[in-house]
Amino acid sequence: MCAAKGLVPGQGGKGIIFSKAPKDLEFEGSPRLGQCSGYSQVDCVGEDGYATDSIFFLEVCLFSAICSNRQDLFRLRSGDEWECDLDEGAYWDLIEKLRTPPVGAWQRP
């Protein structure tokens, strides 16, 4: 959310540059969920954080959910700059979904 709003220190605006294009995401191979194939100052495997590859998947999912120009996200090439046009309705829909307890098979006993 901070990047979408241009609030990342040193970002200099709302532009976001992906080193790997979102259209090139794969669930097999690299990057992989729960893996750290990106830069990390320390070993990022452990209980105190998230794997770098998982964060990238999460960022792309978040932007595709809350940005009205989500289709452009998947047309980017590596290194292209992109700005999220925040879809306020989609943002609040996502908030509601995240605050709603799961039902059915996913519900804990």
MOPAC internal coordinates of N, CA, C and O (Angstrom, degrees):
PM7 1SCF
backbone

  N    0.0000 0     0.00 0     0.00 0    0    0    0
  C    1.4469 1     0.00 0     0.00 0    1    0    0
  C    1.5167 1   110.21 1     0.00 0    2    1    0
  O    1.2310 1   120.58 1   141.79 1    3    2    1
  N    1.3197 1   116.50 1   -38.21 1    3    2    1
  C    1.4675 1   119.04 1  -179.54 1    5    3    2
  C    1.5235 1   110.48 1   -62.17 1    6    5    3
  O    1.2310 1   120.00 1   137.55 1    7    6    5
  N    1.3232 1   117.60 1   -42.45 1    7    6    5
  C    1.4675 1   120.57 1   179.40 1    9    7    6
  C    1.5217 1   110.85 1   -65.76 1   10    9    7
  O    1.2310 1   120.16 1   139.57 1   11   10    9
  N    1.3318 1   117.29 1   -40.43 1   11   10    9
  C    1.4660 1   121.15 1   179.91 1   13   11   10
  C    1.5224 1   111.34 1   -63.09 1   14   13   11
  O    1.2310 1   120.74 1   149.89 1   15   14   13
  N    1.3341 1   116.19 1   -30.11 1   15   14   13
  C    1.4608 1   120.64 1   179.48 1   17   15   14
  C    1.5290 1   112.61 1   -92.95 1   18   17   15
  O    1.2310 1   119.67 1   177.74 1   19   18   17
  N    1.3330 1   118.24 1    -2.26 1   19   18   17
  C    1.4586 1   121.92 1  -179.29 1   21   19   18
  C    1.5185 1   113.24 1    75.90 1   22   21   19
  O    1.2310 1   120.16 1  -151.38 1   23   22   21
  N    1.3430 1   117.30 1    28.62 1   23   22   21
  C    1.4617 1   121.66 1  -174.22 1   25   23   22
  C    1.5249 1   114.76 1  -104.10 1   26   25   23
  O    1.2310 1   119.77 1  -173.91 1   27   26   25
  N    1.3219 1   118.04 1     6.09 1   27   26   25
  C    1.4643 1   120.23 1   178.32 1   29   27   26
  C    1.5293 1   107.87 1   -74.68 1   30   29   27
  O    1.2310 1   119.74 1   -52.43 1   31   30   29
  N    1.3391 1   118.10 1   127.57 1   31   30   29
  C    1.4686 1   119.85 1  -179.44 1   33   31   30
  C    1.5288 1   111.70 1   -53.10 1   34   33   31
  O    1.2310 1   120.85 1   -52.03 1   35   34   33
  N    1.3321 1   115.97 1   127.97 1   35   34   33
  C    1.4554 1   121.70 1   179.71 1   37   35   34
  C    1.5194 1   114.29 1    83.39 1   38   37   35
  O    1.2310 1   119.87 1   179.37 1   39   38   37
  N    1.3364 1   117.85 1    -0.63 1   39   38   37
  C    1.4661 1   121.17 1  -177.96 1   41   39   38
  C    1.5297 1   111.76 1   -66.41 1   42   41   39
  O    1.2310 1   119.92 1   143.74 1   43   42   41
  N    1.3282 1   117.75 1   -36.26 1   43   42   41
  C    1.4596 1   121.33 1   176.10 1   45   43   42
  C    1.5159 1   114.89 1    71.10 1   46   45   43
  O    1.2310 1   119.31 1  -151.06 1   47   46   45
  N    1.3052 1   118.91 1    28.94 1   47   46   45
  C    1.4564 1   123.01 1   179.90 1   49   47   46
  C    1.5117 1   110.58 1   140.89 1   50   49   47
  O    1.2310 1   120.58 1    13.83 1   51   50   49
  N    1.3347 1   116.50 1  -166.17 1   51   50   49
  C    1.4579 1   120.51 1  -177.87 1   53   51   50
  C    1.5221 1   113.16 1   -95.92 1   54   53   51
  O    1.2310 1   120.04 1   178.81 1   55   54   53
  N    1.3226 1   117.53 1    -1.19 1   55   54   53
  C    1.4577 1   120.87 1  -178.45 1   57   55   54
  C    1.5144 1   112.29 1   -67.58 1   58   57   55
  O    1.2310 1   120.97 1   -43.69 1   59   58   57
  N    1.3223 1   115.75 1   136.31 1   59   58   57
  C    1.4635 1   123.23 1   178.46 1   61   59   58
  C    1.5233 1   107.04 1  -121.33 1   62   61   59
  O    1.2310 1   120.73 1   -48.70 1   63   62   61
  N    1.3204 1   116.21 1   131.30 1   63   62   61
  C    1.4636 1   121.14 1   178.39 1   65   63   62
  C    1.5220 1   108.09 1  -115.53 1   66   65   63
  O    1.2310 1   120.78 1   -56.92 1   67   66   65
  N    1.3059 1   116.11 1   123.08 1   67   66   65
  C    1.4578 1   121.68 1   179.43 1   69   67   66
  C    1.5253 1   108.87 1   -95.33 1   70   69   67
  O    1.2310 1   120.47 1   -53.25 1   71   70   69
  N    1.3229 1   116.71 1   126.75 1   71   70   69
  C    1.4651 1   119.38 1   177.30 1   73   71   70
  C    1.5267 1   110.30 1   -72.23 1   74   73   71
  O    1.2310 1   120.63 1   151.06 1   75   74   73
  N    1.3101 1   116.41 1   -28.94 1   75   74   73
  C    1.4711 1   121.89 1   172.71 1   77   75   74
  C    1.5226 1   105.88 1  -119.28 1   78   77   75
  O    1.2310 1   120.25 1   -48.70 1   79   78   77
  N    1.3068 1   117.13 1   131.30 1   79   78   77
  C    1.4595 1   121.47 1  -178.15 1   81   79   78
  C    1.5262 1   110.38 1   -66.89 1   82   81   79
  O    1.2310 1   120.11 1   -45.91 1   83   82   81
  N    1.3368 1   117.39 1   134.09 1   83   82   81
  C    1.4661 1   119.88 1   178.24 1   85   83   82
  C    1.5335 1   113.56 1   -55.12 1   86   85   83
  O    1.2310 1   119.98 1   147.84 1   87   86   85
  N    1.3356 1   117.65 1   -32.16 1   87   86   85
  C    1.4727 1   119.89 1   179.38 1   89   87   86
  C    1.5224 1   112.29 1   -66.67 1   90   89   87
  O    1.2310 1   120.30 1   164.24 1   91   90   89
  N    1.3271 1   117.04 1   -15.76 1   91   90   89
  C    1.4613 1   121.15 1  -178.66 1   93   91   90
  C    1.5252 1   113.52 1   -94.95 1   94   93   91
  O    1.2310 1   120.17 1  -172.27 1   95   94   93
  N    1.3286 1   117.29 1     7.73 1   95   94   93
  C    1.4626 1   120.43 1   178.01 1   97   95   94
  C    1.5200 1   110.17 1   -63.11 1   98   97   95
  O    1.2310 1   120.90 1   -41.24 1   99   98   97
  N    1.3118 1   115.88 1   138.76 1   99   98   97
  C    1.4573 1   121.78 1   177.55 1  101   99   98
  C    1.5169 1   108.49 1  -134.37 1  102  101   99
  O    1.2310 1   120.58 1   -33.42 1  103  102  101
  N    1.3116 1   116.50 1   146.58 1  103  102  101
  C    1.4620 1   120.02 1   178.78 1  105  103  102
  C    1.5162 1   112.25 1   -90.30 1  106  105  103
  O    1.2310 1   120.56 1   169.50 1  107  106  105
  N    1.3134 1   116.53 1   -10.50 1  107  106  105
  C    1.4567 1   120.95 1   175.27 1  109  107  106
  C    1.5163 1   107.50 1  -122.11 1  110  109  107
  O    1.2310 1   120.05 1   -30.42 1  111  110  109
  N    1.3035 1   117.51 1   149.58 1  111  110  109
  C    1.4586 1   120.30 1  -177.90 1  113  111  110
  C    1.5143 1   110.03 1    89.02 1  114  113  111
  O    1.2310 1   119.79 1    42.63 1  115  114  113
  N    1.3305 1   118.01 1  -137.37 1  115  114  113
  C    1.4566 1   121.20 1  -176.36 1  117  115  114
  C    1.5226 1   109.19 1  -130.74 1  118  117  115
  O    1.2310 1   117.46 1   -44.70 1  119  118  117
  N    1.3163 1   122.44 1   135.30 1  119  118  117
  C    1.4618 1   124.21 1     1.53 1  121  119  118
  C    1.5221 1   111.42 1   -75.39 1  122  121  119
  O    1.2310 1   121.28 1   -20.07 1  123  122  121
  N    1.2940 1   115.15 1   159.93 1  123  122  121
  C    1.4540 1   121.71 1  -179.35 1  125  123  122
  C    1.5219 1   108.99 1  -125.85 1  126  125  123
  O    1.2310 1   120.85 1   -31.94 1  127  126  125
  N    1.3058 1   115.99 1   148.06 1  127  126  125
  C    1.4589 1   119.23 1   176.91 1  129  127  126
  C    1.5237 1   109.53 1   -61.24 1  130  129  127
  O    1.2310 1   120.78 1   -44.02 1  131  130  129
  N    1.3162 1   116.11 1   135.98 1  131  130  129
  C    1.4514 1   121.28 1   179.01 1  133  131  130
  C    1.5155 1   114.57 1    80.04 1  134  133  131
  O    1.2310 1   119.66 1  -170.56 1  135  134  133
  N    1.3256 1   118.25 1     9.44 1  135  134  133
  C    1.4615 1   122.15 1  -178.48 1  137  135  134
  C    1.5244 1   110.64 1  -114.25 1  138  137  135
  O    1.2310 1   121.03 1   -18.41 1  139  138  137
  N    1.2994 1   115.64 1   161.59 1  139  138  137
  C    1.4638 1   121.64 1   179.66 1  141  139  138
  C    1.5215 1   109.95 1  -122.45 1  142  141  139
  O    1.2310 1   120.37 1   -98.52 1  143  142  141
  N    1.3305 1   116.90 1    81.48 1  143  142  141
  C    1.4546 1   118.87 1   178.83 1  145  143  142
  C    1.5277 1   111.24 1   -96.47 1  146  145  143
  O    1.2310 1   120.15 1   172.50 1  147  146  145
  N    1.3319 1   117.33 1    -7.50 1  147  146  145
  C    1.4605 1   121.74 1   178.12 1  149  147  146
  C    1.5076 1   111.57 1   -90.81 1  150  149  147
  O    1.2310 1   120.78 1    -2.82 1  151  150  149
  N    1.3284 1   116.11 1   177.18 1  151  150  149
  C    1.4579 1   122.01 1  -179.65 1  153  151  150
  C    1.5244 1   110.74 1   -63.85 1  154  153  151
  O    1.2310 1   120.48 1   -41.93 1  155  154  153
  N    1.3065 1   116.68 1   138.07 1  155  154  153
  C    1.4553 1   122.89 1   174.79 1  157  155  154
  C    1.5189 1   107.83 1  -150.01 1  158  157  155
  O    1.2310 1   120.28 1   -45.91 1  159  158  157
  N    1.3298 1   117.07 1   134.09 1  159  158  157
  C    1.4649 1   120.29 1   179.65 1  161  159  158
  C    1.5176 1   111.54 1   -69.25 1  162  161  159
  O    1.2310 1   120.75 1   150.31 1  163  162  161
  N    1.3081 1   116.17 1   -29.69 1  163  162  161
  C    1.4642 1   121.29 1   178.58 1  165  163  162
  C    1.5197 1   107.85 1  -133.04 1  166  165  163
  O    1.2310 1   120.97 1   -12.01 1  167  166  165
  N    1.3200 1   115.75 1   167.99 1  167  166  165
  C    1.4583 1   120.33 1   177.21 1  169  167  166
  C    1.5224 1   108.51 1   -59.35 1  170  169  167
  O    1.2310 1   119.87 1   -61.19 1  171  170  169
  N    1.3317 1   117.85 1   118.81 1  171  170  169
  C    1.4657 1   120.02 1  -173.95 1  173  171  170
  C    1.5147 1   113.14 1   -90.27 1  174  173  171
  O    1.2310 1   119.55 1  -174.87 1  175  174  173
  N    1.3003 1   118.46 1     5.13 1  175  174  173
  C    1.4586 1   120.47 1   177.78 1  177  175  174
  C    1.5193 1   107.90 1   -85.29 1  178  177  175
  O    1.2310 1   120.34 1   -50.67 1  179  178  177
  N    1.3007 1   116.95 1   129.33 1  179  178  177
  C    1.4495 1   121.20 1   179.30 1  181  179  178
  C    1.5105 1   111.09 1   159.58 1  182  181  179
  O    1.2310 1   120.59 1     7.94 1  183  182  181
  N    1.3075 1   116.48 1  -172.06 1  183  182  181
  C    1.4535 1   122.02 1  -175.62 1  185  183  182
  C    1.5251 1   113.11 1   -92.14 1  186  185  183
  O    1.2310 1   119.11 1   171.65 1  187  186  185
  N    1.3183 1   119.30 1    -8.35 1  187  186  185
  C    1.4639 1   121.85 1  -172.22 1  189  187  186
  C    1.5207 1   114.29 1   -97.84 1  190  189  187
  O    1.2310 1   119.18 1  -170.06 1  191  190  189
  N    1.3118 1   119.17 1     9.94 1  191  190  189
  C    1.4551 1   119.46 1  -177.81 1  193  191  190
  C    1.5101 1   111.47 1  -166.56 1  194  193  191
  O    1.2310 1   121.88 1    12.16 1  195  194  193
  N    1.3114 1   114.01 1  -167.84 1  195  194  193
  C    1.4552 1   121.61 1  -178.91 1  197  195  194
  C    1.5198 1   109.33 1  -117.64 1  198  197  195
  O    1.2310 1   120.64 1   -31.43 1  199  198  197
  N    1.3168 1   116.38 1   148.57 1  199  198  197
  C    1.4543 1   121.37 1   177.06 1  201  199  198
  C    1.5268 1   109.09 1   -69.48 1  202  201  199
  O    1.2310 1   120.32 1   -37.99 1  203  202  201
  N    1.3245 1   116.99 1   142.01 1  203  202  201
  C    1.4646 1   121.45 1  -176.18 1  205  203  202
  C    1.5222 1   112.17 1   -57.53 1  206  205  203
  O    1.2310 1   119.60 1   140.45 1  207  206  205
  N    1.3229 1   118.38 1   -39.55 1  207  206  205
  C    1.4612 1   120.85 1  -178.69 1  209  207  206
  C    1.5243 1   110.71 1   -67.09 1  210  209  207
  O    1.2310 1   119.88 1   141.04 1  211  210  209
  N    1.3192 1   117.83 1   -38.96 1  211  210  209
  C    1.4614 1   121.66 1   178.61 1  213  211  210
  C    1.5255 1   110.81 1   -63.82 1  214  213  211
  O    1.2310 1   119.97 1   142.96 1  215  214  213
  N    1.3274 1   117.66 1   -37.04 1  215  214  213
  C    1.4578 1   121.47 1   178.40 1  217  215  214
  C    1.5215 1   110.13 1   -63.77 1  218  217  215
  O    1.2310 1   119.88 1   138.79 1  219  218  217
  N    1.3198 1   117.83 1   -41.21 1  219  218  217
  C    1.4668 1   120.99 1   179.32 1  221  219  218
  C    1.5259 1   110.47 1   -61.56 1  222  221  219
  O    1.2310 1   119.81 1   134.59 1  223  222  221
  N    1.3349 1   117.96 1   -45.41 1  223  222  221
  C    1.4578 1   120.95 1   176.64 1  225  223  222
  C    1.5263 1   110.11 1   -58.98 1  226  225  223
  O    1.2310 1   120.32 1   135.37 1  227  226  225
  N    1.3199 1   116.99 1   -44.63 1  227  226  225
  C    1.4585 1   121.80 1  -179.37 1  229  227  226
  C    1.5211 1   111.23 1   -62.52 1  230  229  227
  O    1.2310 1   119.93 1   137.23 1  231  230  229
  N    1.3275 1   117.74 1   -42.77 1  231  230  229
  C    1.4671 1   121.13 1   178.66 1  233  231  230
  C    1.5331 1   110.95 1   -60.10 1  234  233  231
  O    1.2310 1   120.40 1   133.57 1  235  234  233
  N    1.3093 1   116.83 1   -46.43 1  235  234  233
  C    1.4621 1   120.50 1  -179.06 1  237  235  234
  C    1.5238 1   110.16 1   -64.41 1  238  237  235
  O    1.2310 1   119.95 1   137.96 1  239  238  237
  N    1.3228 1   117.70 1   -42.04 1  239  238  237
  C    1.4714 1   120.84 1   177.79 1  241  239  238
  C    1.5261 1   110.75 1   -62.61 1  242  241  239
  O    1.2310 1   119.91 1   137.15 1  243  242  241
  N    1.3300 1   117.78 1   -42.85 1  243  242  241
  C    1.4611 1   121.52 1   179.63 1  245  243  242
  C    1.5208 1   110.55 1   -62.35 1  246  245  243
  O    1.2310 1   120.09 1   129.95 1  247  246  245
  N    1.3303 1   117.43 1   -50.05 1  247  246  245
  C    1.4648 1   120.48 1  -179.34 1  249  247  246
  C    1.5276 1   111.14 1   -61.90 1  250  249  247
  O    1.2310 1   119.84 1   141.33 1  251  250  249
  N    1.3351 1   117.92 1   -38.67 1  251  250  249
  C    1.4635 1   119.77 1  -179.77 1  253  251  250
  C    1.5249 1   111.40 1   -69.27 1  254  253  251
  O    1.2310 1   119.96 1   158.22 1  255  254  253
  N    1.3206 1   117.67 1   -21.78 1  255  254  253
  C    1.4630 1   121.49 1   179.38 1  257  255  254
  C    1.5263 1   112.97 1   -86.31 1  258  257  255
  O    1.2310 1   119.66 1   147.02 1  259  258  257
  N    1.3356 1   118.26 1   -32.98 1  259  258  257
  C    1.4746 1   119.97 1  -169.89 1  261  259  258
  C    1.5221 1   114.91 1  -112.50 1  262  261  259
  O    1.2310 1   119.38 1   173.73 1  263  262  261
  N    1.3150 1   118.78 1    -6.27 1  263  262  261
  C    1.4666 1   121.14 1  -176.11 1  265  263  262
  C    1.5256 1   110.24 1  -104.57 1  266  265  263
  O    1.2310 1   120.22 1   -50.50 1  267  266  265
  N    1.3279 1   117.19 1   129.50 1  267  266  265
  C    1.4669 1   120.47 1  -179.27 1  269  267  266
  C    1.5256 1   111.77 1   -67.63 1  270  269  267
  O    1.2310 1   120.20 1   157.22 1  271  270  269
  N    1.3253 1   117.23 1   -22.78 1  271  270  269
  C    1.4690 1   121.01 1   178.10 1  273  271  270
  C    1.5301 1   111.21 1   -98.76 1  274  273  271
  O    1.2310 1   121.07 1  -144.42 1  275  274  273
  N    1.3302 1   115.56 1    35.58 1  275  274  273
  C    1.4787 1   122.22 1  -177.16 1  277  275  274
  C    1.5211 1   112.37 1   -58.66 1  278  277  275
  O    1.2310 1   119.66 1   147.87 1  279  278  277
  N    1.3351 1   118.26 1   -32.13 1  279  278  277
  C    1.4668 1   120.17 1  -179.43 1  281  279  278
  C    1.5319 1   110.98 1   -63.85 1  282  281  279
  O    1.2310 1   120.19 1   147.09 1  283  282  281
  N    1.3386 1   117.24 1   -32.91 1  283  282  281
  C    1.4644 1   120.88 1   178.48 1  285  283  282
  C    1.5246 1   111.98 1   -67.26 1  286  285  283
  O    1.2310 1   120.84 1   151.59 1  287  286  285
  N    1.3183 1   115.99 1   -28.41 1  287  286  285
  C    1.4619 1   121.47 1   178.89 1  289  287  286
  C    1.5227 1   110.93 1   -56.22 1  290  289  287
  O    1.2310 1   120.57 1   143.31 1  291  290  289
  N    1.3305 1   116.52 1   -36.69 1  291  290  289
  C    1.4628 1   121.07 1  -176.21 1  293  291  290
  C    1.5218 1   112.99 1   -93.30 1  294  293  291
  O    1.2310 1   120.59 1  -170.42 1  295  294  293
  N    1.3286 1   116.47 1     9.58 1  295  294  293
  C    1.4720 1   121.74 1   173.21 1  297  295  294
  C    1.5273 1   111.05 1  -106.27 1  298  297  295
  O    1.2310 1   120.53 1   172.84 1  299  298  297
  N    1.3288 1   116.60 1    -7.16 1  299  298  297
  C    1.4671 1   121.14 1  -177.22 1  301  299  298
  C    1.5212 1   111.88 1   -66.44 1  302  301  299
  O    1.2310 1   121.66 1   -28.99 1  303  302  301
  N    1.3127 1   114.44 1   151.01 1  303  302  301
  C    1.4573 1   121.34 1   169.14 1  305  303  302
  C    1.5241 1   107.08 1  -104.91 1  306  305  303
  O    1.2310 1   120.37 1   -19.68 1  307  306  305
  N    1.2816 1   116.91 1   160.32 1  307  306  305
  C    1.4570 1   121.72 1   177.44 1  309  307  306
  C    1.5239 1   109.52 1   -53.76 1  310  309  307
  O    1.2310 1   120.34 1   -52.32 1  311  310  309
  N    1.3444 1   116.96 1   127.68 1  311  310  309
  C    1.4592 1   121.83 1   178.56 1  313  311  310
  C    1.5166 1   114.62 1    93.07 1  314  313  311
  O    1.2310 1   119.64 1   168.99 1  315  314  313
  N    1.3472 1   118.29 1   -11.01 1  315  314  313
  C    1.4592 1   120.74 1   177.48 1  317  315  314
  C    1.5266 1   110.00 1   -68.81 1  318  317  315
  O    1.2310 1   121.10 1   -32.41 1  319  318  317
  N    1.3423 1   115.50 1   147.59 1  319  318  317
  C    1.4642 1   120.01 1   175.28 1  321  319  318
  C    1.5275 1   109.05 1   -94.63 1  322  321  319
  O    1.2310 1   121.06 1   -37.70 1  323  322  321
  N    1.3250 1   115.58 1   142.30 1  323  322  321
  C    1.4622 1   121.97 1  -176.98 1  325  323  322
  C    1.5157 1   108.52 1  -142.80 1  326  325  323
  O    1.2310 1   120.56 1   -35.52 1  327  326  325
  N    1.3351 1   116.54 1   144.48 1  327  326  325
  C    1.4633 1   122.16 1   175.04 1  329  327  326
  C    1.5141 1   109.29 1  -120.14 1  330  329  327
  O    1.2310 1   120.84 1   -45.37 1  331  330  329
  N    1.3080 1   115.99 1   134.63 1  331  330  329
  C    1.4574 1   122.23 1   176.89 1  333  331  330
  C    1.5224 1   109.47 1   -78.27 1  334  333  331
  O    1.2310 1   120.64 1   -55.49 1  335  334  333
  N    1.3315 1   116.39 1   124.51 1  335  334  333
  C    1.4599 1   121.04 1   170.22 1  337  335  334
  C    1.5238 1   105.50 1   -92.62 1  338  337  335
  O    1.2310 1   121.10 1   -80.38 1  339  338  337
  N    1.3238 1   115.50 1    99.62 1  339  338  337
  C    1.4576 1   121.06 1  -173.52 1  341  339  338
  C    1.5251 1   111.54 1   -59.86 1  342  341  339
  O    1.2310 1   120.92 1   -54.99 1  343  342  341
  N    1.3188 1   115.84 1   125.01 1  343  342  341
  C    1.4549 1   123.99 1   174.57 1  345  343  342
  C    1.5265 1   105.37 1   -95.73 1  346  345  343
  O    1.2310 1   120.59 1   -79.55 1  347  346  345
  N    1.3338 1   116.47 1   100.45 1  347  346  345
  C    1.4594 1   120.52 1  -173.26 1  349  347  346
  C    1.5294 1   112.20 1   -60.71 1  350  349  347
  O    1.2310 1   120.18 1   141.50 1  351  350  349
  N    1.3255 1   117.25 1   -38.50 1  351  350  349
  C    1.4603 1   120.32 1   177.42 1  353  351  350
  C    1.5257 1   111.81 1   -62.38 1  354  353  351
  O    1.2310 1   120.71 1   135.69 1  355  354  353
  N    1.3245 1   116.25 1   -44.31 1  355  354  353
  C    1.4701 1   120.65 1   178.57 1  357  355  354
  C    1.5242 1   110.67 1   -65.89 1  358  357  355
  O    1.2310 1   120.41 1   144.06 1  359  358  357
  N    1.3330 1   116.82 1   -35.94 1  359  358  357
  C    1.4633 1   121.07 1   177.17 1  361  359  358
  C    1.5313 1   110.38 1   -60.06 1  362  361  359
  O    1.2310 1   120.65 1   130.35 1  363  362  361
  N    1.3324 1   116.37 1   -49.65 1  363  362  361
  C    1.4653 1   120.15 1  -178.18 1  365  363  362
  C    1.5274 1   111.23 1   -69.56 1  366  365  363
  O    1.2310 1   119.62 1   148.08 1  367  366  365
  N    1.3256 1   118.34 1   -31.92 1  367  366  365
  C    1.4633 1   121.17 1   174.21 1  369  367  366
  C    1.5289 1   110.27 1   -62.21 1  370  369  367
  O    1.2310 1   120.58 1   137.38 1  371  370  369
  N    1.3180 1   116.49 1   -42.62 1  371  370  369
  C    1.4604 1   120.55 1   178.35 1  373  371  370
  C    1.5269 1   110.84 1   -64.57 1  374  373  371
  O    1.2310 1   120.30 1   136.29 1  375  374  373
  N    1.3219 1   117.04 1   -43.71 1  375  374  373
  C    1.4671 1   120.51 1   177.75 1  377  375  374
  C    1.5288 1   109.84 1   -56.77 1  378  377  375
  O    1.2310 1   120.64 1   133.70 1  379  378  377
  N    1.3308 1   116.38 1   -46.30 1  379  378  377
  C    1.4655 1   120.70 1   179.90 1  381  379  378
  C    1.5235 1   111.26 1   -60.90 1  382  381  379
  O    1.2310 1   120.15 1   136.87 1  383  382  381
  N    1.3274 1   117.32 1   -43.13 1  383  382  381
  C    1.4605 1   121.10 1   179.00 1  385  383  382
  C    1.5256 1   111.25 1   -62.78 1  386  385  383
  O    1.2310 1   120.62 1   139.37 1  387  386  385
  N    1.3145 1   116.42 1   -40.63 1  387  386  385
  C    1.4650 1   119.97 1  -178.67 1  389  387  386
  C    1.5251 1   112.13 1   -70.99 1  390  389  387
  O    1.2310 1   120.21 1   153.68 1  391  390  389
  N    1.3097 1   117.21 1   -26.32 1  391  390  389
  C    1.4728 1   121.62 1   179.52 1  393  391  390
  C    1.5297 1   112.96 1   -88.18 1  394  393  391
  O    1.2310 1   119.86 1   167.34 1  395  394  393
  N    1.3195 1   117.87 1   -12.66 1  395  394  393
  C    1.4584 1   122.07 1  -177.29 1  397  395  394
  C    1.5228 1   109.70 1   -87.31 1  398  397  395
  O    1.2310 1   120.20 1   -55.08 1  399  398  397
  N    1.3300 1   117.22 1   124.92 1  399  398  397
  C    1.4631 1   119.38 1   178.36 1  401  399  398
  C    1.5356 1   110.91 1   -62.53 1  402  401  399
  O    1.2310 1   120.02 1   -32.50 1  403  402  401
  N    1.3187 1   117.57 1   147.50 1  403  402  401
  C    1.4532 1   120.74 1   179.22 1  405  403  402
  C    1.5346 1   110.48 1   -67.57 1  406  405  403
  O    1.2310 1   120.75 1   -25.02 1  407  406  405
  N    1.3129 1   116.17 1   154.98 1  407  406  405
  C    1.4621 1   120.93 1   177.66 1  409  407  406
  C    1.5144 1   110.05 1  -128.21 1  410  409  407
  O    1.2310 1   120.59 1   -13.38 1  411  410  409
  N    1.2971 1   116.47 1   166.62 1  411  410  409
  C    1.4568 1   121.19 1   176.20 1  413  411  410
  C    1.5156 1   112.74 1    73.42 1  414  413  411
  O    1.2310 1   121.28 1    41.69 1  415  414  413
  N    1.3230 1   115.16 1  -138.31 1  415  414  413
  C    1.4720 1   121.40 1  -174.82 1  417  415  414
  C    1.5171 1   112.82 1   -61.54 1  418  417  415
  O    1.2310 1   120.01 1   155.31 1  419  418  417
  N    1.3210 1   117.59 1   -24.69 1  419  418  417
  C    1.4567 1   120.16 1  -177.73 1  421  419  418
  C    1.5239 1   113.16 1   -85.98 1  422  421  419
  O    1.2310 1   120.14 1   170.88 1  423  422  421
  N    1.3152 1   117.33 1    -9.12 1  423  422  421
  C    1.4523 1   120.67 1  -176.81 1  425  423  422
  C    1.5175 1   110.92 1   -74.95 1  426  425  423
  O    1.2310 1   120.82 1   -43.78 1  427  426  425
  N    1.3289 1   116.04 1   136.22 1  427  426  425
  C    1.4654 1   121.42 1   177.88 1  429  427  426
  C    1.5258 1   109.26 1   -76.14 1  430  429  427
  O    1.2310 1   120.54 1   -33.38 1  431  430  429
  N    1.3295 1   116.58 1   146.62 1  431  430  429
  C    1.4769 1   119.84 1   179.84 1  433  431  430
  C    1.5277 1   111.15 1   -67.59 1  434  433  431
  O    1.2310 1   120.10 1   180.00 1  435  434  433

